[in-house]
Amino acid sequence: MRTSDYIGWDIGGAHLKAAYLNGDGTVERVLQLPCPLWQGLSHLRDALGQALGELPDRGACHAITMTGELVDLFSSRADGVHQLLNAIASRLPAGRVSVYAGGAGFVSPADSEGLVEQIASANWMATAAFIAPLVPQALIVDIGSTTTDIIPVRGGIQALGRNDHERLACQELVYTGIVRTPVMAVADRLPFDGEWVVPMAEHFAVMADVYRLCQRLPVDADQLPAADNGGKSVVDSARRFARMLGRDMESASPGAWRRCAEYVAERQLRRIADAIARVLSRETLDEGAPLIGAGVGRFLVLELAERLKRPYVDFSHYIDFAPATEHWLASCAPAIAVAGLARTGHQSRQAADSSAQSNSGAVFRTPNGSISCGS
């Protein structure tokens, strides 16, 4: 029997992502829109209005997850959760909106009070809860514009961290991405003209410039203004990158800037690889467990899988979708996942249990011990 259509929303600090799933579970439309929340809630309202104008209008239900509560527009994470829910719920039909609260499942916006810790930055858990029942075991690696999530799944979500702080500490969250991360946050020295040069601690260039110089930046990945509000050609990126070394672009050849950018890209890849090595060293997963790639930077996940001699599977492999949506599918994994979870009526503890038979719920391992979801 066909169920209701669902729209999944992932409210990030820099982008709003939306996925429309019809009653058969097929993804009909996926959107990623720029939404610099740190500049004000008006950006969310504008992006939401644009998205609603582009998505089908068939009385869909809505499921929300987020990471945007962390931006410094808000006085606290709790304040951010409440303001974001108020802002988006006010534009959506009453009674057809649910909020993903991790181990607590889905709740109405009105019932979200007291669940800030479960709601805040839970989009990674939505992705893992969606995937876990579909695979025996895997390492999900979602490399986005700003951050990287590393999540082992085997009979449930085998994560040590539950919140941003815990996940940073155990490197399941690595604060690096292929677009917005400043160059100075990736490399503390750059090889140039036979010397090691300490880059300037200025927001002159970001990783989008690096991957543009390396000719590896995915189409449409860089949706926000450049660091200098300038253009986004290879020449523009070289000009910004050169400033990191206190130089002008014209002072060296294009090849020199490209080679230096390739070094920065390798440093970023190495940082992610080190975090993956740490997670894999727990021996939760077998040697043949695949890496599942998601996010706009998943081309790096493919490269890491090849280095680790592990299979690579794209997130889109697990989704039924209309061909026109393929470009954004894996880049907006949490939006699709939260819609899928809500559509099938799964609480996160049920979706995360790949056996789908146990009544005990999935176990999330934390630095303070084992906690059963829903306990």
C-alpha positions as CSV (number, residue, x, y, z in Angstrom):
1,M,0.0,0.0,0.0
2,R,1.3,3.4,-1.0
3,T,2.1,5.6,2.1
4,S,2.3,9.4,2.3
5,D,5.0,11.4,0.5
6,Y,7.7,12.8,2.7
7,I,10.1,15.7,2.5
8,G,13.3,15.4,4.5
9,W,15.1,18.6,5.6
10,D,18.7,18.9,6.7
11,I,19.3,22.3,8.2
12,G,23.0,23.0,8.1
13,G,25.0,26.0,9.1
14,A,25.8,26.8,5.4
15,H,23.3,24.9,3.3
16,L,19.7,23.8,3.4
17,K,19.2,20.4,1.9
18,A,15.8,18.8,1.0
19,A,14.7,15.5,-0.5
20,Y,11.3,14.6,-1.7
21,L,10.3,10.9,-1.4
22,N,7.0,9.8,-3.0
23,G,4.7,7.2,-1.4
24,D,6.6,4.4,-3.0
25,G,9.9,5.5,-1.5
26,T,11.4,6.8,-4.7
27,V,13.4,10.0,-4.5
28,E,11.8,12.4,-6.9
29,R,13.7,15.6,-6.1
30,V,16.8,16.6,-4.2
31,L,17.9,20.2,-3.5
32,Q,20.9,21.9,-1.9
33,L,20.6,25.6,-1.4
34,P,23.1,28.1,0.1
35,C,22.0,29.2,3.6
36,P,24.6,31.1,5.6
37,L,22.8,30.9,8.9
38,W,25.5,32.8,10.8
39,Q,24.3,35.9,8.9
40,G,20.7,35.6,10.1
41,L,17.6,33.5,10.1
42,S,16.3,35.4,7.0
43,H,18.6,33.2,5.0
44,L,16.8,30.1,6.2
45,R,13.5,31.6,5.5
46,D,14.6,32.6,2.0
47,A,16.1,29.1,1.2
48,L,13.0,27.4,2.6
49,G,10.7,29.5,0.5
50,Q,12.8,28.7,-2.6
51,A,12.8,25.0,-1.8
52,L,9.1,24.8,-1.2
53,G,8.6,26.5,-4.6
54,E,10.7,23.9,-6.4
55,L,9.5,20.7,-4.6
56,P,6.2,18.9,-5.6
57,D,3.1,20.2,-3.8
58,R,1.2,17.0,-2.9
59,G,0.5,17.4,0.8
60,A,3.7,15.7,1.9
61,C,4.7,15.1,5.5
62,H,8.0,16.7,6.7
63,A,10.9,15.3,8.7
64,I,13.6,17.5,10.0
65,T,17.2,17.0,11.1
66,M,19.9,19.7,11.7
67,T,23.4,20.8,12.4
68,G,22.9,24.5,12.1
69,E,22.2,25.1,15.8
70,L,26.0,25.4,16.3
71,V,26.4,28.7,14.4
72,D,27.3,31.7,16.4
73,L,24.0,33.4,15.5
74,F,22.6,31.6,18.5
75,S,23.5,32.1,22.2
76,S,23.6,28.3,22.8
77,R,22.9,25.1,21.0
78,A,19.6,24.8,22.8
79,D,18.7,28.3,21.6
80,G,19.7,27.3,18.1
81,V,17.6,24.1,18.1
82,H,14.5,26.0,19.3
83,Q,14.9,28.9,16.9
84,L,15.5,26.7,13.9
85,L,12.5,24.5,14.7
86,N,10.3,27.6,15.2
87,A,11.5,29.1,11.9
88,I,11.0,26.1,9.7
89,A,7.9,24.7,11.5
90,S,6.1,28.0,11.1
91,R,6.3,27.6,7.3
92,L,5.2,23.9,7.2
93,P,1.7,22.4,7.7
94,A,0.8,21.9,11.3
95,G,0.4,18.3,12.3
96,R,2.6,17.0,9.4
97,V,6.0,17.9,10.8
98,S,8.3,15.6,12.8
99,V,11.8,16.2,14.2
100,Y,14.5,13.5,14.3
101,A,15.8,13.1,17.9
102,G,18.2,10.3,17.5
103,G,17.7,7.5,20.0
104,A,14.4,9.2,21.0
105,G,13.0,8.7,17.5
106,F,10.7,11.3,15.9
107,V,8.8,13.9,17.9
108,S,6.6,16.8,17.0
109,P,8.2,20.3,17.2
110,A,5.9,21.0,20.2
111,D,7.3,17.9,22.0
112,S,11.0,18.8,21.3
113,E,11.5,20.6,24.6
114,G,14.0,18.7,26.7
115,L,15.4,16.8,23.7
116,V,17.9,19.3,22.6
117,E,20.9,16.9,23.1
118,Q,19.2,14.3,20.9
119,I,18.1,16.7,18.2
120,A,21.3,18.8,17.9
121,S,23.6,17.7,15.1
122,A,21.9,14.3,14.7
123,N,21.9,14.2,10.9
124,W,24.9,11.7,10.9
125,M,22.8,9.4,13.0
126,A,19.9,9.6,10.6
127,T,22.2,8.5,7.7
128,A,23.6,5.6,9.8
129,A,20.2,4.5,11.0
130,F,18.9,4.5,7.4
131,I,21.9,2.4,6.1
132,A,22.5,0.0,9.0
133,P,19.6,-2.3,8.2
134,L,20.6,-2.5,4.6
135,V,24.2,-3.8,5.1
136,P,25.9,-6.5,7.2
137,Q,28.7,-4.1,8.1
138,A,30.3,-1.0,6.6
139,L,32.1,2.2,7.4
140,I,30.1,5.2,6.3
141,V,32.2,8.2,5.4
142,D,30.4,11.4,4.6
143,I,32.7,14.2,3.4
144,G,30.8,17.4,3.0
145,S,31.6,21.0,2.4
146,T,32.6,21.6,6.0
147,T,32.9,18.4,8.0
148,T,33.5,14.7,7.7
149,D,31.5,12.0,9.5
150,I,33.0,8.5,10.0
151,I,30.5,6.0,11.3
152,P,30.9,2.2,11.6
153,V,27.8,0.1,11.3
154,R,27.5,-3.6,12.2
155,G,24.3,-4.9,13.7
156,G,23.5,-1.3,14.5
157,I,25.4,1.9,14.8
158,Q,28.8,1.2,16.4
159,A,29.7,4.8,17.3
160,L,31.6,5.9,20.3
161,G,30.4,9.5,20.2
162,R,26.8,10.7,20.6
163,N,27.3,14.5,20.4
164,D,29.7,16.8,18.6
165,H,32.1,17.0,21.5
166,E,32.4,13.2,21.9
167,R,32.6,12.6,18.2
168,L,35.4,15.2,17.8
169,A,37.3,13.5,20.7
170,C,37.2,10.1,19.1
171,Q,37.5,11.4,15.5
172,E,34.2,10.2,14.2
173,L,33.7,13.8,13.4
174,V,36.6,15.5,11.6
175,Y,36.0,19.2,11.1
176,T,37.3,19.4,7.6
177,G,35.5,19.5,4.2
178,I,36.2,20.1,0.6
179,V,34.7,23.6,0.2
180,R,34.6,25.9,3.2
181,T,37.6,24.7,5.3
182,P,40.3,27.5,5.3
183,V,43.7,26.4,3.9
184,M,45.4,27.5,7.1
185,A,43.4,24.9,9.0
186,V,44.7,22.1,6.8
187,A,48.4,22.7,6.4
188,D,50.7,24.4,8.9
189,R,53.5,24.7,6.2
190,L,53.5,24.7,2.4
191,P,56.3,23.6,0.1
192,F,57.1,26.4,-2.3
193,D,60.1,27.5,-4.4
194,G,62.3,25.0,-2.5
195,E,61.3,26.2,1.0
196,W,58.7,25.4,3.7
197,V,56.5,28.4,4.1
198,V,54.2,28.9,7.0
199,P,50.9,30.1,5.5
200,M,49.3,33.3,6.6
201,A,46.7,32.9,9.3
202,E,44.1,34.7,7.2
203,H,40.9,33.6,5.5
204,F,42.4,34.3,2.1
205,A,41.6,30.9,0.5
206,V,39.6,27.8,1.2
207,M,39.6,24.2,0.1
208,A,37.3,24.9,-2.8
209,D,40.2,27.0,-4.2
210,V,42.5,24.1,-3.6
211,Y,40.4,21.5,-5.4
212,R,39.6,24.0,-8.2
213,L,43.3,24.4,-8.8
214,C,43.7,20.6,-8.7
215,Q,40.7,20.3,-11.2
216,R,38.9,18.0,-8.8
217,L,36.1,20.3,-7.4
218,P,32.7,18.7,-8.2
219,V,30.2,20.7,-10.2
220,D,28.0,22.9,-8.1
221,A,29.9,22.0,-4.9
222,D,30.9,25.6,-4.1
223,Q,27.7,27.5,-3.6
224,L,28.7,30.3,-1.2
225,P,30.8,33.5,-2.0
226,A,34.5,33.1,-2.2
227,A,36.7,34.4,0.6
228,D,37.3,37.7,-1.3
229,N,33.8,37.7,-2.8
230,G,35.5,37.4,-6.1
231,G,35.2,35.0,-9.1
232,K,35.5,31.3,-9.1
233,S,37.8,30.5,-12.1
234,V,41.1,28.7,-11.7
235,V,42.8,32.0,-12.0
236,D,40.7,33.5,-9.2
237,S,41.5,30.6,-7.0
238,A,45.2,30.9,-7.8
239,R,45.2,34.6,-6.8
240,R,43.6,33.8,-3.5
241,F,45.8,30.8,-2.9
242,A,48.9,32.9,-3.6
243,R,48.0,35.3,-0.8
244,M,48.4,32.4,1.7
245,L,52.1,32.5,0.9
246,G,52.3,36.3,0.8
247,R,52.7,36.4,-2.9
248,D,50.9,37.4,-6.1
249,M,49.7,34.8,-8.5
250,E,51.9,36.3,-11.3
251,S,55.0,35.6,-9.3
252,A,55.0,31.9,-10.2
253,S,53.7,29.5,-12.9
254,P,50.3,28.0,-12.8
255,G,52.0,24.6,-12.3
256,A,53.7,25.9,-9.1
257,W,50.3,26.9,-7.6
258,R,48.7,23.6,-8.7
259,R,51.5,21.5,-7.1
260,C,51.3,23.4,-3.9
261,A,47.5,23.0,-3.9
262,E,48.0,19.2,-4.4
263,Y,50.1,19.1,-1.3
264,V,47.3,20.7,0.7
265,A,44.7,18.3,-0.7
266,E,47.0,15.4,0.3
267,R,47.3,16.8,3.8
268,Q,43.5,16.9,4.1
269,L,43.2,13.4,2.8
270,R,45.8,12.2,5.2
271,R,44.0,13.8,8.1
272,I,40.8,11.9,7.2
273,A,42.7,8.7,6.6
274,D,44.3,8.9,10.1
275,A,40.8,9.3,11.6
276,I,39.5,6.3,9.6
277,A,42.6,4.3,10.7
278,R,41.8,5.1,14.3
279,V,38.1,4.0,14.0
280,L,39.1,0.8,12.1
281,S,41.6,0.0,14.7
282,R,38.8,-0.9,17.1
283,E,38.3,-4.0,15.0
284,T,34.6,-3.6,14.9
285,L,34.6,-4.3,11.2
286,D,36.0,-7.1,9.1
287,E,38.8,-6.5,6.6
288,G,36.3,-6.7,3.7
289,A,33.8,-4.3,5.1
290,P,33.2,-1.6,2.4
291,L,33.4,2.2,2.7
292,I,30.1,3.8,1.9
293,G,30.7,7.2,0.4
294,A,28.4,10.2,0.9
295,G,28.7,14.0,0.7
296,V,29.9,16.3,-2.0
297,G,33.5,15.2,-1.2
298,R,32.8,11.4,-1.6
299,F,35.3,11.3,-4.5
300,L,37.9,11.3,-1.7
301,V,36.1,8.3,0.0
302,L,36.6,6.4,-3.3
303,E,40.3,7.2,-3.2
304,L,40.6,6.2,0.5
305,A,38.8,2.9,-0.2
306,E,41.3,2.2,-3.0
307,R,44.2,2.9,-0.6
308,L,42.8,0.7,2.1
309,K,42.0,-2.0,-0.5
310,R,38.4,-2.1,0.6
311,P,35.2,-2.1,-1.6
312,Y,33.6,1.3,-2.2
313,V,29.8,1.7,-2.4
314,D,28.1,5.0,-3.2
315,F,25.2,6.0,-0.9
316,S,23.0,6.3,-3.9
317,H,23.2,2.5,-4.4
318,Y,20.8,2.0,-1.5
319,I,18.1,4.4,-2.9
320,D,15.4,4.2,-5.5
321,F,15.5,7.4,-7.4
322,A,14.3,9.2,-10.5
323,P,17.3,9.7,-12.9
324,A,17.1,13.4,-12.8
325,T,17.9,13.4,-9.1
326,E,21.2,11.5,-9.3
327,H,23.5,14.5,-9.2
328,W,22.6,15.5,-5.6
329,L,21.6,12.1,-4.1
330,A,24.7,11.1,-2.1
331,S,25.6,14.8,-1.4
332,C,22.3,15.1,0.6
333,A,22.4,11.8,2.4
334,P,20.9,13.0,5.7
335,A,17.9,14.7,4.1
336,I,17.1,11.5,2.2
337,A,17.7,9.3,5.2
338,V,15.5,11.3,7.6
339,A,12.7,11.3,5.1
340,G,13.2,7.5,4.6
341,L,13.2,6.8,8.3
342,A,10.0,8.9,8.9
343,R,8.3,7.4,5.9
344,T,8.8,3.8,7.0
345,G,7.7,4.7,10.5
346,H,11.0,3.6,12.1
347,Q,12.2,5.0,15.4
348,S,15.9,5.3,15.2
349,R,16.5,2.4,17.6
350,Q,14.6,0.1,15.2
351,A,16.2,1.4,12.0
352,A,19.7,1.1,13.5
353,D,19.2,-2.6,14.3
354,S,20.1,-4.4,11.1
355,S,18.5,-7.7,12.4
356,A,15.1,-5.9,12.7
357,Q,14.2,-8.7,15.1
358,S,15.7,-7.6,18.4
359,N,13.6,-5.8,21.0
360,S,16.7,-4.5,22.9
361,G,17.4,-1.6,20.5
362,A,20.7,-0.7,18.9
363,V,23.6,0.1,21.2
364,F,25.6,3.3,20.8
365,R,28.9,3.0,22.5
366,T,30.0,6.2,24.3
367,P,33.1,7.1,26.3
368,N,30.9,6.7,29.4
369,G,29.8,3.1,28.6
370,S,27.1,1.4,26.6
371,I,23.7,3.1,26.4
372,S,20.7,1.4,24.9
373,C,18.7,3.7,22.7
374,G,15.4,4.6,24.3
375,S,16.6,3.8,27.8
